[in-house]
Amino acid sequence: MDGADLKHPGGEPSHELAWFKNALALLQGWGVGYVGWAWQSDEQLDHGMLHRGIPNQGGRVFIDSLRPVSP
């Protein structure tokens, strides 16, 4: 699985981010481990999670997925 493709035109980035968030929630709910990595910034790769060293929207979705869920 890769991250959200933030270079889609129109409203697609919001769909990509929703898909990414939902996919991470499913993995979390199933107890499946996952890892995030940043090969390069989103200026080079469509699925990057960093922009100039700072988490972009996809990176923030990933970081938020690591927070404990309240019962």
CHARMM-style PDB file with segment names, atoms N, HN, CA, C and O in Angstrom:
ATOM      1  N   MET     1       0.855  -1.165   0.000  1.00  0.00      PROA
ATOM      2  CA  MET     1       0.000   0.000   0.000  1.00  0.00      PROA
ATOM      3  C   MET     1       0.900   1.225   0.000  1.00  0.00      PROA
ATOM      4  O   MET     1       1.926   1.261   0.679  1.00  0.00      PROA
ATOM      5  N   ASP     2       0.508   2.204  -0.754  1.00  0.00      PROA
ATOM      6  HN  ASP     2      -0.326   2.175  -1.305  1.00  0.00      PROA
ATOM      7  CA  ASP     2       1.245   3.455  -0.719  1.00  0.00      PROA
ATOM      8  C   ASP     2       0.339   4.546  -0.167  1.00  0.00      PROA
ATOM      9  O   ASP     2      -0.838   4.310   0.107  1.00  0.00      PROA
ATOM     10  N   GLY     3       0.881   5.707  -0.013  1.00  0.00      PROA
ATOM     11  HN  GLY     3       1.837   5.898  -0.236  1.00  0.00      PROA
ATOM     12  CA  GLY     3       0.121   6.804   0.587  1.00  0.00      PROA
ATOM     13  C   GLY     3      -0.845   7.458  -0.377  1.00  0.00      PROA
ATOM     14  O   GLY     3      -1.128   6.928  -1.451  1.00  0.00      PROA
ATOM     15  N   ALA     4      -1.342   8.604   0.015  1.00  0.00      PROA
ATOM     16  HN  ALA     4      -1.113   9.034   0.888  1.00  0.00      PROA
ATOM     17  CA  ALA     4      -2.311   9.352  -0.785  1.00  0.00      PROA
ATOM     18  C   ALA     4      -1.596  10.067  -1.930  1.00  0.00      PROA
ATOM     19  O   ALA     4      -0.564  10.705  -1.725  1.00  0.00      PROA
ATOM     20  N   ASP     5      -2.151   9.956  -3.135  1.00  0.00      PROA
ATOM     21  HN  ASP     5      -2.989   9.438  -3.302  1.00  0.00      PROA
ATOM     22  CA  ASP     5      -1.603  10.642  -4.304  1.00  0.00      PROA
ATOM     23  C   ASP     5      -2.162  12.057  -4.311  1.00  0.00      PROA
ATOM     24  O   ASP     5      -3.301  12.279  -4.723  1.00  0.00      PROA
ATOM     25  N   LEU     6      -1.368  13.004  -3.859  1.00  0.00      PROA
ATOM     26  HN  LEU     6      -0.443  12.823  -3.524  1.00  0.00      PROA
ATOM     27  CA  LEU     6      -1.834  14.379  -3.692  1.00  0.00      PROA
ATOM     28  C   LEU     6      -1.732  15.212  -4.965  1.00  0.00      PROA
ATOM     29  O   LEU     6      -2.052  16.400  -4.951  1.00  0.00      PROA
ATOM     30  N   LYS     7      -1.291  14.606  -6.064  1.00  0.00      PROA
ATOM     31  HN  LYS     7      -1.031  13.640  -6.075  1.00  0.00      PROA
ATOM     32  CA  LYS     7      -1.157  15.351  -7.310  1.00  0.00      PROA
ATOM     33  C   LYS     7      -2.319  15.122  -8.271  1.00  0.00      PROA
ATOM     34  O   LYS     7      -2.276  15.598  -9.405  1.00  0.00      PROA
ATOM     35  N   HSD     8      -3.360  14.404  -7.842  1.00  0.00      PROA
ATOM     36  HN  HSD     8      -3.395  14.017  -6.920  1.00  0.00      PROA
ATOM     37  CA  HSD     8      -4.552  14.243  -8.680  1.00  0.00      PROA
ATOM     38  C   HSD     8      -5.232  15.595  -8.842  1.00  0.00      PROA
ATOM     39  O   HSD     8      -5.272  16.383  -7.897  1.00  0.00      PROA
ATOM     40  N   PRO     9      -5.761  15.869 -10.015  1.00  0.00      PROA
ATOM     41  CA  PRO     9      -6.450  17.152 -10.218  1.00  0.00      PROA
ATOM     42  C   PRO     9      -7.839  17.184  -9.574  1.00  0.00      PROA
ATOM     43  O   PRO     9      -8.389  16.149  -9.199  1.00  0.00      PROA
ATOM     44  N   GLY    10      -8.384  18.377  -9.455  1.00  0.00      PROA
ATOM     45  HN  GLY    10      -7.937  19.218  -9.759  1.00  0.00      PROA
ATOM     46  CA  GLY    10      -9.750  18.546  -8.953  1.00  0.00      PROA
ATOM     47  C   GLY    10      -9.893  18.137  -7.509  1.00  0.00      PROA
ATOM     48  O   GLY    10      -9.041  18.451  -6.678  1.00  0.00      PROA
ATOM     49  N   GLY    11     -10.990  17.422  -7.202  1.00  0.00      PROA
ATOM     50  HN  GLY    11     -11.682  17.167  -7.877  1.00  0.00      PROA
ATOM     51  CA  GLY    11     -11.281  17.004  -5.837  1.00  0.00      PROA
ATOM     52  C   GLY    11     -10.648  15.694  -5.448  1.00  0.00      PROA
ATOM     53  O   GLY    11     -10.880  15.205  -4.342  1.00  0.00      PROA
ATOM     54  N   GLU    12      -9.849  15.108  -6.328  1.00  0.00      PROA
ATOM     55  HN  GLU    12      -9.660  15.506  -7.226  1.00  0.00      PROA
ATOM     56  CA  GLU    12      -9.272  13.798  -6.047  1.00  0.00      PROA
ATOM     57  C   GLU    12      -8.369  13.752  -4.816  1.00  0.00      PROA
ATOM     58  O   GLU    12      -8.405  12.751  -4.100  1.00  0.00      PROA
ATOM     59  N   PRO    13      -7.564  14.772  -4.527  1.00  0.00      PROA
ATOM     60  CA  PRO    13      -6.732  14.659  -3.323  1.00  0.00      PROA
ATOM     61  C   PRO    13      -7.547  14.392  -2.056  1.00  0.00      PROA
ATOM     62  O   PRO    13      -7.089  13.655  -1.182  1.00  0.00      PROA
ATOM     63  N   SER    14      -8.731  14.965  -1.939  1.00  0.00      PROA
ATOM     64  HN  SER    14      -9.103  15.563  -2.649  1.00  0.00      PROA
ATOM     65  CA  SER    14      -9.543  14.705  -0.738  1.00  0.00      PROA
ATOM     66  C   SER    14     -10.001  13.253  -0.710  1.00  0.00      PROA
ATOM     67  O   SER    14     -10.082  12.659   0.365  1.00  0.00      PROA
ATOM     68  N   HSD    15     -10.302  12.670  -1.864  1.00  0.00      PROA
ATOM     69  HN  HSD    15     -10.236  13.152  -2.737  1.00  0.00      PROA
ATOM     70  CA  HSD    15     -10.668  11.247  -1.914  1.00  0.00      PROA
ATOM     71  C   HSD    15      -9.467  10.367  -1.567  1.00  0.00      PROA
ATOM     72  O   HSD    15      -9.596   9.367  -0.861  1.00  0.00      PROA
ATOM     73  N   GLU    16      -8.297  10.760  -2.075  1.00  0.00      PROA
ATOM     74  HN  GLU    16      -8.192  11.573  -2.648  1.00  0.00      PROA
ATOM     75  CA  GLU    16      -7.080  10.014  -1.770  1.00  0.00      PROA
ATOM     76  C   GLU    16      -6.787  10.035  -0.273  1.00  0.00      PROA
ATOM     77  O   GLU    16      -6.444   9.007   0.311  1.00  0.00      PROA
ATOM     78  N   LEU    17      -6.922  11.201   0.345  1.00  0.00      PROA
ATOM     79  HN  LEU    17      -7.201  12.036  -0.129  1.00  0.00      PROA
ATOM     80  CA  LEU    17      -6.672  11.316   1.784  1.00  0.00      PROA
ATOM     81  C   LEU    17      -7.684  10.516   2.589  1.00  0.00      PROA
ATOM     82  O   LEU    17      -7.322   9.888   3.584  1.00  0.00      PROA
ATOM     83  N   ALA    18      -8.951  10.528   2.172  1.00  0.00      PROA
ATOM     84  HN  ALA    18      -9.245  11.037   1.363  1.00  0.00      PROA
ATOM     85  CA  ALA    18      -9.982   9.741   2.861  1.00  0.00      PROA
ATOM     86  C   ALA    18      -9.677   8.255   2.734  1.00  0.00      PROA
ATOM     87  O   ALA    18      -9.800   7.506   3.704  1.00  0.00      PROA
ATOM     88  N   TRP    19      -9.272   7.822   1.522  1.00  0.00      PROA
ATOM     89  HN  TRP    19      -9.171   8.430   0.735  1.00  0.00      PROA
ATOM     90  CA  TRP    19      -8.924   6.412   1.321  1.00  0.00      PROA
ATOM     91  C   TRP    19      -7.760   6.024   2.227  1.00  0.00      PROA
ATOM     92  O   TRP    19      -7.804   4.982   2.881  1.00  0.00      PROA
ATOM     93  N   PHE    20      -6.719   6.855   2.271  1.00  0.00      PROA
ATOM     94  HN  PHE    20      -6.683   7.702   1.740  1.00  0.00      PROA
ATOM     95  CA  PHE    20      -5.539   6.581   3.083  1.00  0.00      PROA
ATOM     96  C   PHE    20      -5.913   6.476   4.554  1.00  0.00      PROA
ATOM     97  O   PHE    20      -5.486   5.549   5.242  1.00  0.00      PROA
ATOM     98  N   LYS    21      -6.706   7.419   5.033  1.00  0.00      PROA
ATOM     99  HN  LYS    21      -7.053   8.172   4.474  1.00  0.00      PROA
ATOM    100  CA  LYS    21      -7.144   7.415   6.434  1.00  0.00      PROA
ATOM    101  C   LYS    21      -7.945   6.158   6.745  1.00  0.00      PROA
ATOM    102  O   LYS    21      -7.717   5.517   7.771  1.00  0.00      PROA
ATOM    103  N   ASN    22      -8.877   5.801   5.874  1.00  0.00      PROA
ATOM    104  HN  ASN    22      -9.062   6.322   5.040  1.00  0.00      PROA
ATOM    105  CA  ASN    22      -9.703   4.610   6.084  1.00  0.00      PROA
ATOM    106  C   ASN    22      -8.875   3.334   6.027  1.00  0.00      PROA
ATOM    107  O   ASN    22      -9.092   2.417   6.819  1.00  0.00      PROA
ATOM    108  N   ALA    23      -7.920   3.268   5.090  1.00  0.00      PROA
ATOM    109  HN  ALA    23      -7.743   4.013   4.446  1.00  0.00      PROA
ATOM    110  CA  ALA    23      -7.069   2.082   4.990  1.00  0.00      PROA
ATOM    111  C   ALA    23      -6.238   1.905   6.259  1.00  0.00      PROA
ATOM    112  O   ALA    23      -6.109   0.789   6.763  1.00  0.00      PROA
ATOM    113  N   LEU    24      -5.677   2.986   6.774  1.00  0.00      PROA
ATOM    114  HN  LEU    24      -5.782   3.893   6.365  1.00  0.00      PROA
ATOM    115  CA  LEU    24      -4.894   2.900   8.013  1.00  0.00      PROA
ATOM    116  C   LEU    24      -5.778   2.504   9.195  1.00  0.00      PROA
ATOM    117  O   LEU    24      -5.344   1.751  10.067  1.00  0.00      PROA
ATOM    118  N   ALA    25      -7.015   3.007   9.229  1.00  0.00      PROA
ATOM    119  HN  ALA    25      -7.367   3.618   8.520  1.00  0.00      PROA
ATOM    120  CA  ALA    25      -7.946   2.641  10.311  1.00  0.00      PROA
ATOM    121  C   ALA    25      -8.271   1.149  10.258  1.00  0.00      PROA
ATOM    122  O   ALA    25      -8.361   0.494  11.296  1.00  0.00      PROA
ATOM    123  N   LEU    26      -8.446   0.613   9.052  1.00  0.00      PROA
ATOM    124  HN  LEU    26      -8.373   1.145   8.208  1.00  0.00      PROA
ATOM    125  CA  LEU    26      -8.700  -0.830   8.917  1.00  0.00      PROA
ATOM    126  C   LEU    26      -7.509  -1.638   9.417  1.00  0.00      PROA
ATOM    127  O   LEU    26      -7.684  -2.591  10.176  1.00  0.00      PROA
ATOM    128  N   LEU    27      -6.322  -1.276   9.007  1.00  0.00      PROA
ATOM    129  HN  LEU    27      -6.180  -0.502   8.390  1.00  0.00      PROA
ATOM    130  CA  LEU    27      -5.130  -1.991   9.468  1.00  0.00      PROA
ATOM    131  C   LEU    27      -5.025  -1.928  10.986  1.00  0.00      PROA
ATOM    132  O   LEU    27      -4.730  -2.930  11.638  1.00  0.00      PROA
ATOM    133  N   GLN    28      -5.264  -0.760  11.537  1.00  0.00      PROA
ATOM    134  HN  GLN    28      -5.504   0.054  11.007  1.00  0.00      PROA
ATOM    135  CA  GLN    28      -5.219  -0.591  12.992  1.00  0.00      PROA
ATOM    136  C   GLN    28      -6.260  -1.489  13.665  1.00  0.00      PROA
ATOM    137  O   GLN    28      -5.961  -2.176  14.642  1.00  0.00      PROA
ATOM    138  N   GLY    29      -7.487  -1.476  13.131  1.00  0.00      PROA
ATOM    139  HN  GLY    29      -7.730  -0.918  12.337  1.00  0.00      PROA
ATOM    140  CA  GLY    29      -8.565  -2.283  13.700  1.00  0.00      PROA
ATOM    141  C   GLY    29      -8.303  -3.774  13.617  1.00  0.00      PROA
ATOM    142  O   GLY    29      -8.718  -4.526  14.498  1.00  0.00      PROA
ATOM    143  N   TRP    30      -7.627  -4.206  12.583  1.00  0.00      PROA
ATOM    144  HN  TRP    30      -7.290  -3.595  11.867  1.00  0.00      PROA
ATOM    145  CA  TRP    30      -7.309  -5.629  12.402  1.00  0.00      PROA
ATOM    146  C   TRP    30      -6.044  -6.036  13.148  1.00  0.00      PROA
ATOM    147  O   TRP    30      -5.692  -7.215  13.181  1.00  0.00      PROA
ATOM    148  N   GLY    31      -5.365  -5.067  13.744  1.00  0.00      PROA
ATOM    149  HN  GLY    31      -5.651  -4.109  13.717  1.00  0.00      PROA
ATOM    150  CA  GLY    31      -4.126  -5.372  14.456  1.00  0.00      PROA
ATOM    151  C   GLY    31      -2.950  -5.637  13.518  1.00  0.00      PROA
ATOM    152  O   GLY    31      -1.985  -6.298  13.902  1.00  0.00      PROA
ATOM    153  N   VAL    32      -3.026  -5.128  12.306  1.00  0.00      PROA
ATOM    154  HN  VAL    32      -3.810  -4.591  11.994  1.00  0.00      PROA
ATOM    155  CA  VAL    32      -1.955  -5.307  11.325  1.00  0.00      PROA
ATOM    156  C   VAL    32      -0.976  -4.141  11.457  1.00  0.00      PROA
ATOM    157  O   VAL    32      -1.377  -2.978  11.415  1.00  0.00      PROA
ATOM    158  N   GLY    33       0.292  -4.456  11.614  1.00  0.00      PROA
ATOM    159  HN  GLY    33       0.617  -5.401  11.649  1.00  0.00      PROA
ATOM    160  CA  GLY    33       1.304  -3.417  11.719  1.00  0.00      PROA
ATOM    161  C   GLY    33       1.557  -2.752  10.370  1.00  0.00      PROA
ATOM    162  O   GLY    33       1.334  -3.354   9.320  1.00  0.00      PROA
ATOM    163  N   TYR    34       2.015  -1.535  10.407  1.00  0.00      PROA
ATOM    164  HN  TYR    34       2.196  -1.046  11.260  1.00  0.00      PROA
ATOM    165  CA  TYR    34       2.355  -0.814   9.190  1.00  0.00      PROA
ATOM    166  C   TYR    34       3.443   0.191   9.499  1.00  0.00      PROA
ATOM    167  O   TYR    34       3.675   0.538  10.658  1.00  0.00      PROA
ATOM    168  N   VAL    35       4.100   0.651   8.470  1.00  0.00      PROA
ATOM    169  HN  VAL    35       3.911   0.369   7.529  1.00  0.00      PROA
ATOM    170  CA  VAL    35       5.197   1.585   8.616  1.00  0.00      PROA
ATOM    171  C   VAL    35       5.064   2.667   7.552  1.00  0.00      PROA
ATOM    172  O   VAL    35       4.574   2.412   6.452  1.00  0.00      PROA
ATOM    173  N   GLY    36       5.494   3.853   7.883  1.00  0.00      PROA
ATOM    174  HN  GLY    36       5.892   4.060   8.777  1.00  0.00      PROA
ATOM    175  CA  GLY    36       5.519   4.938   6.913  1.00  0.00      PROA
ATOM    176  C   GLY    36       6.958   5.320   6.628  1.00  0.00      PROA
ATOM    177  O   GLY    36       7.816   5.236   7.507  1.00  0.00      PROA
ATOM    178  N   TRP    37       7.219   5.735   5.417  1.00  0.00      PROA
ATOM    179  HN  TRP    37       6.523   5.804   4.703  1.00  0.00      PROA
ATOM    180  CA  TRP    37       8.551   6.199   5.069  1.00  0.00      PROA
ATOM    181  C   TRP    37       8.429   7.361   4.097  1.00  0.00      PROA
ATOM    182  O   TRP    37       7.411   7.521   3.423  1.00  0.00      PROA
ATOM    183  N   ALA    38       9.446   8.141   4.037  1.00  0.00      PROA
ATOM    184  HN  ALA    38      10.273   8.010   4.585  1.00  0.00      PROA
ATOM    185  CA  ALA    38       9.463   9.270   3.114  1.00  0.00      PROA
ATOM    186  C   ALA    38      10.705   9.135   2.246  1.00  0.00      PROA
ATOM    187  O   ALA    38      11.815   9.429   2.688  1.00  0.00      PROA
ATOM    188  N   TRP    39      10.513   8.687   1.002  1.00  0.00      PROA
ATOM    189  HN  TRP    39       9.611   8.449   0.643  1.00  0.00      PROA
ATOM    190  CA  TRP    39      11.636   8.496   0.093  1.00  0.00      PROA
ATOM    191  C   TRP    39      12.190   9.843  -0.348  1.00  0.00      PROA
ATOM    192  O   TRP    39      13.398  10.076  -0.308  1.00  0.00      PROA
ATOM    193  N   GLN    40      11.304  10.713  -0.762  1.00  0.00      PROA
ATOM    194  HN  GLN    40      10.323  10.524  -0.795  1.00  0.00      PROA
ATOM    195  CA  GLN    40      11.631  12.082  -1.143  1.00  0.00      PROA
ATOM    196  C   GLN    40      10.419  12.937  -0.775  1.00  0.00      PROA
ATOM    197  O   GLN    40       9.444  12.435  -0.216  1.00  0.00      PROA
ATOM    198  N   SER    41      10.487  14.189  -1.081  1.00  0.00      PROA
ATOM    199  HN  SER    41      11.280  14.597  -1.534  1.00  0.00      PROA
ATOM    200  CA  SER    41       9.349  15.057  -0.783  1.00  0.00      PROA
ATOM    201  C   SER    41       8.254  14.862  -1.821  1.00  0.00      PROA
ATOM    202  O   SER    41       8.472  14.210  -2.842  1.00  0.00      PROA
ATOM    203  N   ASP    42       7.089  15.419  -1.565  1.00  0.00      PROA
ATOM    204  HN  ASP    42       6.912  15.949  -0.736  1.00  0.00      PROA
ATOM    205  CA  ASP    42       5.983  15.302  -2.526  1.00  0.00      PROA
ATOM    206  C   ASP    42       6.235  16.127  -3.788  1.00  0.00      PROA
ATOM    207  O   ASP    42       5.434  16.094  -4.722  1.00  0.00      PROA
ATOM    208  N   GLU    43       7.342  16.864  -3.818  1.00  0.00      PROA
ATOM    209  HN  GLU    43       7.993  16.891  -3.060  1.00  0.00      PROA
ATOM    210  CA  GLU    43       7.687  17.578  -5.044  1.00  0.00      PROA
ATOM    211  C   GLU    43       8.198  16.607  -6.107  1.00  0.00      PROA
ATOM    212  O   GLU    43       8.069  16.882  -7.300  1.00  0.00      PROA
ATOM    213  N   GLN    44       8.774  15.477  -5.697  1.00  0.00      PROA
ATOM    214  HN  GLN    44       8.879  15.254  -4.728  1.00  0.00      PROA
ATOM    215  CA  GLN    44       9.274  14.486  -6.642  1.00  0.00      PROA
ATOM    216  C   GLN    44       8.335  13.295  -6.791  1.00  0.00      PROA
ATOM    217  O   GLN    44       8.141  12.795  -7.899  1.00  0.00      PROA
ATOM    218  N   LEU    45       7.759  12.843  -5.699  1.00  0.00      PROA
ATOM    219  HN  LEU    45       7.917  13.250  -4.799  1.00  0.00      PROA
ATOM    220  CA  LEU    45       6.928  11.641  -5.716  1.00  0.00      PROA
ATOM    221  C   LEU    45       5.484  12.000  -5.397  1.00  0.00      PROA
ATOM    222  O   LEU    45       5.214  12.801  -4.503  1.00  0.00      PROA
ATOM    223  N   ASP    46       4.575  11.407  -6.130  1.00  0.00      PROA
ATOM    224  HN  ASP    46       4.795  10.756  -6.856  1.00  0.00      PROA
ATOM    225  CA  ASP    46       3.157  11.680  -5.908  1.00  0.00      PROA
ATOM    226  C   ASP    46       2.671  11.216  -4.539  1.00  0.00      PROA
ATOM    227  O   ASP    46       1.713  11.774  -4.003  1.00  0.00      PROA
ATOM    228  N   HSD    47       3.316  10.207  -3.969  1.00  0.00      PROA
ATOM    229  HN  HSD    47       4.095   9.754  -4.404  1.00  0.00      PROA
ATOM    230  CA  HSD    47       2.835   9.617  -2.717  1.00  0.00      PROA
ATOM    231  C   HSD    47       3.706   9.965  -1.524  1.00  0.00      PROA
ATOM    232  O   HSD    47       3.662   9.266  -0.511  1.00  0.00      PROA
ATOM    233  N   GLY    48       4.489  11.016  -1.615  1.00  0.00      PROA
ATOM    234  HN  GLY    48       4.525  11.583  -2.437  1.00  0.00      PROA
ATOM    235  CA  GLY    48       5.343  11.413  -0.502  1.00  0.00      PROA
ATOM    236  C   GLY    48       4.535  11.882   0.697  1.00  0.00      PROA
ATOM    237  O   GLY    48       3.378  12.278   0.560  1.00  0.00      PROA
ATOM    238  N   MET    49       5.150  11.836   1.874  1.00  0.00      PROA
ATOM    239  HN  MET    49       6.091  11.514   1.985  1.00  0.00      PROA
ATOM    240  CA  MET    49       4.477  12.282   3.090  1.00  0.00      PROA
ATOM    241  C   MET    49       5.153  13.499   3.699  1.00  0.00      PROA
ATOM    242  O   MET    49       4.754  13.963   4.767  1.00  0.00      PROA
ATOM    243  N   LEU    50       6.181  14.021   3.023  1.00  0.00      PROA
ATOM    244  HN  LEU    50       6.505  13.644   2.155  1.00  0.00      PROA
ATOM    245  CA  LEU    50       6.881  15.210   3.500  1.00  0.00      PROA
ATOM    246  C   LEU    50       6.926  16.245   2.397  1.00  0.00      PROA
ATOM    247  O   LEU    50       6.963  15.910   1.213  1.00  0.00      PROA
ATOM    248  N   HSD    51       6.923  17.490   2.791  1.00  0.00      PROA
ATOM    249  HN  HSD    51       6.893  17.762   3.753  1.00  0.00      PROA
ATOM    250  CA  HSD    51       7.133  18.592   1.855  1.00  0.00      PROA
ATOM    251  C   HSD    51       8.139  19.530   2.500  1.00  0.00      PROA
ATOM    252  O   HSD    51       7.840  20.196   3.491  1.00  0.00      PROA
ATOM    253  N   ARG    52       9.330  19.574   1.929  1.00  0.00      PROA
ATOM    254  HN  ARG    52       9.573  19.032   1.124  1.00  0.00      PROA
ATOM    255  CA  ARG    52      10.421  20.379   2.475  1.00  0.00      PROA
ATOM    256  C   ARG    52      10.705  20.034   3.942  1.00  0.00      PROA
ATOM    257  O   ARG    52      10.960  20.911   4.767  1.00  0.00      PROA
ATOM    258  N   GLY    53      10.653  18.734   4.241  1.00  0.00      PROA
ATOM    259  HN  GLY    53      10.446  18.021   3.571  1.00  0.00      PROA
ATOM    260  CA  GLY    53      10.979  18.252   5.576  1.00  0.00      PROA
ATOM    261  C   GLY    53       9.860  18.320   6.591  1.00  0.00      PROA
ATOM    262  O   GLY    53      10.054  17.935   7.744  1.00  0.00      PROA
ATOM    263  N   ILE    54       8.689  18.803   6.195  1.00  0.00      PROA
ATOM    264  HN  ILE    54       8.531  19.116   5.259  1.00  0.00      PROA
ATOM    265  CA  ILE    54       7.540  18.936   7.095  1.00  0.00      PROA
ATOM    266  C   ILE    54       6.428  18.014   6.598  1.00  0.00      PROA
ATOM    267  O   ILE    54       6.202  17.942   5.390  1.00  0.00      PROA
ATOM    268  N   PRO    55       5.723  17.304   7.491  1.00  0.00      PROA
ATOM    269  CA  PRO    55       4.640  16.442   7.020  1.00  0.00      PROA
ATOM    270  C   PRO    55       3.607  17.223   6.201  1.00  0.00      PROA
ATOM    271  O   PRO    55       3.146  18.287   6.614  1.00  0.00      PROA
ATOM    272  N   ASN    56       3.258  16.679   5.039  1.00  0.00      PROA
ATOM    273  HN  ASN    56       3.633  15.815   4.704  1.00  0.00      PROA
ATOM    274  CA  ASN    56       2.179  17.258   4.240  1.00  0.00      PROA
ATOM    275  C   ASN    56       0.856  16.652   4.695  1.00  0.00      PROA
ATOM    276  O   ASN    56       0.806  16.029   5.756  1.00  0.00      PROA
ATOM    277  N   GLN    57      -0.199  16.813   3.934  1.00  0.00      PROA
ATOM    278  HN  GLN    57      -0.159  17.319   3.072  1.00  0.00      PROA
ATOM    279  CA  GLN    57      -1.511  16.279   4.339  1.00  0.00      PROA
ATOM    280  C   GLN    57      -1.457  14.761   4.525  1.00  0.00      PROA
ATOM    281  O   GLN    57      -2.006  14.238   5.495  1.00  0.00      PROA
ATOM    282  N   GLY    58      -0.807  14.059   3.614  1.00  0.00      PROA
ATOM    283  HN  GLY    58      -0.360  14.484   2.826  1.00  0.00      PROA
ATOM    284  CA  GLY    58      -0.669  12.610   3.746  1.00  0.00      PROA
ATOM    285  C   GLY    58       0.135  12.230   4.972  1.00  0.00      PROA
ATOM    286  O   GLY    58      -0.201  11.271   5.666  1.00  0.00      PROA
ATOM    287  N   GLY    59       1.196  12.979   5.243  1.00  0.00      PROA
ATOM    288  HN  GLY    59       1.469  13.758   4.679  1.00  0.00      PROA
ATOM    289  CA  GLY    59       2.007  12.724   6.431  1.00  0.00      PROA
ATOM    290  C   GLY    59       1.231  12.945   7.715  1.00  0.00      PROA
ATOM    291  O   GLY    59       1.394  12.202   8.682  1.00  0.00      PROA
ATOM    292  N   ARG    60       0.381  13.974   7.725  1.00  0.00      PROA
ATOM    293  HN  ARG    60       0.249  14.578   6.939  1.00  0.00      PROA
ATOM    294  CA  ARG    60      -0.430  14.230   8.920  1.00  0.00      PROA
ATOM    295  C   ARG    60      -1.466  13.124   9.134  1.00  0.00      PROA
ATOM    296  O   ARG    60      -1.746  12.749  10.272  1.00  0.00      PROA
ATOM    297  N   VAL    61      -2.035  12.600   8.042  1.00  0.00      PROA
ATOM    298  HN  VAL    61      -1.807  12.905   7.117  1.00  0.00      PROA
ATOM    299  CA  VAL    61      -2.978  11.476   8.166  1.00  0.00      PROA
ATOM    300  C   VAL    61      -2.258  10.280   8.789  1.00  0.00      PROA
ATOM    301  O   VAL    61      -2.799   9.613   9.671  1.00  0.00      PROA
ATOM    302  N   PHE    62      -1.035  10.015   8.325  1.00  0.00      PROA
ATOM    303  HN  PHE    62      -0.595  10.557   7.609  1.00  0.00      PROA
ATOM    304  CA  PHE    62      -0.270   8.895   8.876  1.00  0.00      PROA
ATOM    305  C   PHE    62       0.033   9.117  10.356  1.00  0.00      PROA
ATOM    306  O   PHE    62      -0.177   8.218  11.170  1.00  0.00      PROA
ATOM    307  N   ILE    63       0.520  10.301  10.712  1.00  0.00      PROA
ATOM    308  HN  ILE    63       0.690  11.032  10.052  1.00  0.00      PROA
ATOM    309  CA  ILE    63       0.847  10.598  12.111  1.00  0.00      PROA
ATOM    310  C   ILE    63      -0.404  10.483  12.987  1.00  0.00      PROA
ATOM    311  O   ILE    63      -0.344   9.936  14.088  1.00  0.00      PROA
ATOM    312  N   ASP    64      -1.521  10.992  12.506  1.00  0.00      PROA
ATOM    313  HN  ASP    64      -1.570  11.436  11.611  1.00  0.00      PROA
ATOM    314  CA  ASP    64      -2.773  10.892  13.271  1.00  0.00      PROA
ATOM    315  C   ASP    64      -3.190   9.439  13.478  1.00  0.00      PROA
ATOM    316  O   ASP    64      -3.808   9.113  14.492  1.00  0.00      PROA
ATOM    317  N   SER    65      -2.857   8.559  12.522  1.00  0.00      PROA
ATOM    318  HN  SER    65      -2.356   8.825  11.699  1.00  0.00      PROA
ATOM    319  CA  SER    65      -3.240   7.150  12.657  1.00  0.00      PROA
ATOM    320  C   SER    65      -2.494   6.461  13.785  1.00  0.00      PROA
ATOM    321  O   SER    65      -2.911   5.399  14.247  1.00  0.00      PROA
ATOM    322  N   LEU    66      -1.400   7.052  14.230  1.00  0.00      PROA
ATOM    323  HN  LEU    66      -1.062   7.915  13.854  1.00  0.00      PROA
ATOM    324  CA  LEU    66      -0.594   6.448  15.294  1.00  0.00      PROA
ATOM    325  C   LEU    66      -1.097   6.826  16.676  1.00  0.00      PROA
ATOM    326  O   LEU    66      -0.671   6.239  17.670  1.00  0.00      PROA
ATOM    327  N   ARG    67      -1.974   7.773  16.750  1.00  0.00      PROA
ATOM    328  HN  ARG    67      -2.320   8.250  15.942  1.00  0.00      PROA
ATOM    329  CA  ARG    67      -2.506   8.185  18.056  1.00  0.00      PROA
ATOM    330  C   ARG    67      -3.482   7.119  18.570  1.00  0.00      PROA
ATOM    331  O   ARG    67      -4.236   6.538  17.790  1.00  0.00      PROA
ATOM    332  N   PRO    68      -3.466   6.868  19.862  1.00  0.00      PROA
ATOM    333  CA  PRO    68      -4.403   5.885  20.422  1.00  0.00      PROA
ATOM    334  C   PRO    68      -5.855   6.309  20.180  1.00  0.00      PROA
ATOM    335  O   PRO    68      -6.196   7.492  20.212  1.00  0.00      PROA
ATOM    336  N   VAL    69      -6.688   5.307  19.940  1.00  0.00      PROA
ATOM    337  HN  VAL    69      -6.411   4.347  19.915  1.00  0.00      PROA
ATOM    338  CA  VAL    69      -8.120   5.545  19.742  1.00  0.00      PROA
ATOM    339  C   VAL    69      -8.815   5.440  21.090  1.00  0.00      PROA
ATOM    340  O   VAL    69      -8.591   4.489  21.839  1.00  0.00      PROA
ATOM    341  N   SER    70      -9.647   6.405  21.393  1.00  0.00      PROA
ATOM    342  HN  SER    70      -9.829   7.178  20.785  1.00  0.00      PROA
ATOM    343  CA  SER    70     -10.415   6.364  22.651  1.00  0.00      PROA
ATOM    344  C   SER    70     -11.525   5.338  22.535  1.00  0.00      PROA
ATOM    345  O   SER    70     -12.172   5.235  21.493  1.00  0.00      PROA
ATOM    346  N   PRO    71     -11.752   4.569  23.609  1.00  0.00      PROA
ATOM    347  CA  PRO    71     -12.833   3.543  23.571  1.00  0.00      PROA
ATOM    348  C   PRO    71     -14.204   4.151  23.574  1.00  0.00      PROA
ATOM    349  OT1 PRO    71     -15.200   3.428  23.544  1.00  0.00      PROA
TER     350      PRO     71
END
